[in-house]
Amino acid sequence: MLSAGHRYQGEHIVSRENPISSPAVDSGRLVDRSDFAADSTSAVQPNFHPVLDVRPAGGAIEINGDLTDPGWANAAQATGFVEVNPGDNLSPAVQSAAWVTFTESHLYVAMIAWDDPGQVRASLSDRDAIFSDDYFGILFDTYGDFSWGYEIFVNPLGIQGDLRIMSNGNEDISLDLVFESRGIVTDSGYQVELAIPFASLRFPDKPEQTWRWNFWRDRQRDNRFRYSWTAQSRDNDCFVCQWGTLNGLKDVKPAAVSTFCRIFSAINPARWPTGTSLIHGSTVRTPTPSCR
């Protein structure tokens, strides 16, 4: 058992006492990303409610930050990110891309963040203590009813942060999903990999899934720059309603309802922290979603 103040994160034992202010650059495991590179000065057309059609992995994927595994070869690719804060659906100063594929047991996500590696902010922190670092992640609503969704983020070293989000943007940081992650800082930014067991998630038990979906990147500099795959309207109070759609997940099974309900029943709502919404800045105490 790890001592208090430490958690196991993939291949790392992490601690608040071991920050990394200038992550080492790994130039030996870069994916060929020439097809995804773009002129950062070129205009980006905002995508409202984009659609991503995913396909099964064509081979094995090892979660080590190396995106050259054969399983990524036919992954669905998301580009066209826009700056949603402080800009309003503007072309970002740096580019981002994400890949998604799956097997019968796992959802796989890769995220690529172009940047100056000397400015990338990352630390070997505790879980859920990554939100002063740069981070990249996914937001998704597996039921498509806009009532709540998952947020799964990792910093450039793959340290995890996960939350539940409600339709109005209020967040609950008490969620701790089981998933694997790894990230590496490269000579052109950073790249991260996630493997999320379907058994960690709740979603409808049906042959094919349609999920509401978004990718989100925070870049901490003099300002906090926030980039989104889906364009956002500041006139729409429903944050979840503005996500895109993920199609194509077939023949996958959710966690057993009894397991999911035991997890949430063990959480005492009176002990949930009241804090600041990472995206919207509101102070909240979020209720538990129903066991479905």
MOWOUR-V895102 format. One line per field, one symbol per residue. phi: phi as a letter, one per 20 degrees, with the letter a starting at -180 (. if undefined). psi: psi as a letter, one per 40 degrees, with the letter a starting at -180 (. if undefined). burial: I if it has 9 or more other C-alpha atoms within 8 Angstrom, else O. A space follows every 10 residues. Layout:
phi = ???
psi = ???
burial = ???
//
This chain:
phi = .ffgnccecl ededbfecfc ecgfedeece ffdffdfbff effdegdelf ccdecfferf cdebneeeff fegdffcdcm fcedaffdle fffcebbbcc bbcfdcedcd ccdfafffdf dbbeefgmde edefbbaccb dfemdmeabe cccbefenfe bcbdcefenf cceffceebd bbccedfcpb bccccdfffe ddafebfcec dfbbdbcdce cfdeecdcfe fcefedfeff fefecddofc lddeffgfff ffffffeegf effebeffed neebceffff fd
psi = hiiieiihgb eihiidegih dgiihheefh ihfdeeiihe eiihhhhhfi hhhiiiieai hhgeehfeid eedfiihhaf iiheheigfi hidiiiiiih aiaddihhhh hhhhihdeeh hiigiiiefe eeiiiiaihi heefeediii hhiiieeeii hiiihideei iheehgihii iiiihaeebi iiiihhhdee ihiigidhih iiiiihhhhh adihhhhidh ihheehehdd eeiahhiehi fihiihdddd dddddehhdd ehihahhdde eihihhihii h.
burial = OOOOOIIIIO OOOIIIOIIO OIIOIIOOII OOOOOOOOOI OOOIOIIIII OIOIIIIIOO OOIOIIIIII IIOIIIIIII IIIIIIOOII IIOOIIIIII IIOOIIIIII IIIIIIIOOI IIIIIIIIOI IOIIIIIIII IIIOOIOIII IIIIIIIIII IIIIIIIOII IIIOOOOOII IIIIIIIOII IIIIIIIIII OIOOOOOIII IIIIIIIIII OOOIIIIIII IIOOOOOIII OIIIIIIIIO OIIIIOIOOI IOOOOOOOOO OIOOOOIOOO OOIIIIOOOO OO
//
